[in-house]
Amino acid sequence: MITLFLLLMQRVGTILILAFLLVNVPFFRKLLPKREQISAKLILIVIFAFFALLSNFTGVEITKNNNLVSTTFLTGLLPSDSIANTRTLVITVSGLVGGPIVGSVVGLIAGVHRVIQGNGSDIFYIASSIIIGWISGMIGRYYAKRRSYPSASVTALTGLGMEFIQMMFILLFSYTGFQLVRLIFFPMMILNSFGTWVFMSIITAYIHQEDQLKAVQTHDILELANKTLPYFSSGLTETSAQKAATVIQHYTNFDAIGITDSRNVLAHVGPGSDHHVPQRHVVTDLSKRVLASGHMEVAHSKEMIGCPVPGCPLAAAIVIPLVVDKKVAGTLKMYFTDSSKLTFVEEQLATGLASIFSSQLALGMAEEQSKLVRDAEIKSLQAQVNPHFFFNAINTISALMRTDTRKAHDLLLQLSTYFRTNLQGVRETEITLKQEEMHVQAYLSLEQTRFPNKYDVQFLIHSRDSVLLPPFTIQVLVENAIRHAFAGRKLGNRVTVSVSESDHLLHIIVSDNGLGIPTELLPKLGHEVVNSEHGSGTALENLNRRLIGLYGASAALQINSSSGGTSVGILIPRKLDKA
């Protein structure tokens, strides 16, 4: 038994070394976040099937007299002989990683090969391998739905349980079941359980390291966004691009940063600056393709970058389009001089930066355009961004990075949605109800993260998503209720948003169960700035002025309030989006 234990330990060690090498392959690492996709499952089946076949080939042969035969590569054995191997370990890990489909298919392949290896004997290995793959896969699916992997203790117990199932099949269906189980039970139970735990620990260690890196990057992105805002919002010029590129290089791991407009290089910081110089046309094929397609592209070699200058030190690149009003205004180019530095993490970072910088650029262009239109008063109101809310959101996301990186990532996307809708309001006097609802939901996601369970906001929508209304109409009323209606009350705070249609009119009512508005202030709200310790009423005044300016006096805010709460009603003409 000790000899078998040592021989199996060598086999387990081989599998674990290969597992360590596997998680260091970028291609495999990219599969893990996509493991629920069919294409990823097919690739995982191929990978783990290879491991399973290797386990069969490197097994320890056990003769009918319980003698051990250790060979380098075991291609076949007598029908009366058996094998001690790490097949169950691999099948279990395949299920925990890929789910029941991957686990069952890998089990089928491993079981069929084992039967072929034994010249058609011990056909029960097919059934046992499939069952092991399916059960471990169901456990893996349970954790996959929660976007996680089993803990160390669950993994070890799963490995132990799956090997026990295999032992029961051998005991019940093998000709020499009892004698064989007595020989292999403890070595295989211990080593396969241990191997399963180590194999999964290697994978989860990578995932944990990746999450930590994402947390650090999220913090850097927030800091980066704060630093680049003055430059991108001022437009794409050589001066602003040079300053922005310097900041981006400082806050990221990229060796060189380049920024272009739709035709020319505006700035290049880092290696390659001798020939990627401002006031010259874009020279790399990669950048030209991005400008033409409007989609991010990744290059892992100099040839893919397509720089025509011999000896260019840039070996890998990510080029993202800067999109304003659905048009490519320029590109942000991030380079490495060592192609091995370009990983999936950098690609994810680039995707986030593309959205942030495009929004900042759009903000600057929108502000410039708003000065040129006649309805500048309405436009300037719609362009307003609450800096207090912005910094509160950043502080909330920064705090979450220490406890829940995925939630921080989701909130960062919601913040991007919030500001994108703000920018849209600068360019348009009316948006669809669907767009307004997305804006409100983005605001609520950030606000309710700061104050969990404090507010209950309900939507009663009985209208088409394509109906039009002024930007921020509902958002202003919801934010006003949240900020002023409850006066420090922590529980039982309810806001109801009701939208309906009748005849040719759109009805909007936002009500709350707050403390009500003082009687002396009620006639002033929506008509003038009100001095109060809780606010000035500027948002309601501006909204009322917009409504009256767009639709006439009949669209003015209708405010009713008592000690049981406040409701604000709006009645405007019903119009549908023709897009």
Buried (B, 14 or more C-beta within 10 A) or exposed (E): EEEBBEBBBEBBBBBBEEBBEBBEEEEBBBBBBEBEEEEBBBBBBEBBBBBBBBBBBBBBBBBBEBEBEBEEEBEEBEEEBBBBBBBBBBBBBBBBBBBBBBBBBBBBBBBBBBBEBBEEBBEBBBBBBBBBBBBBBBBBBEBBEEEEBBEEEBBBBBBBBBBBBBBEBBBEBBEBBEBBBEBBBEBBBBBBBBBBBBBBBBBBEBBEEBBEBBBEBBBBBBBBBEBBBBBBBBBBEBEBBBBBBBBBBEBBBBBBBBBBBBEBBBBBBBBBEEBBEBEEEBBBBBBBBBBEEEEBBBBBEBEBBBBEEEEBBBBBBBBBBBBBEEEBBBBBBBBBBEBEBBBBBBBBBBEBBBBBBBBBBBBBBBBEBBEEEEBEEBBBBBBBEBEEBBEBBBEBBBEBBEEBBEBBBBBBEBBBBBBBBBBBBBBBBBBBBBBBBBBBBBBBBBBBBEEEEBBEBEBEBEBBEBBBBBBBBBBBBBBBBBEBBBEEEEEEBBBBBBBEBEEEEBBBBBBBBBBBBEEEBBEBBBBEEBEBEEBEBEBBBBBBBBBBBBBEEEBBBEBBBEEEBBBBBBBBEBEEBEE
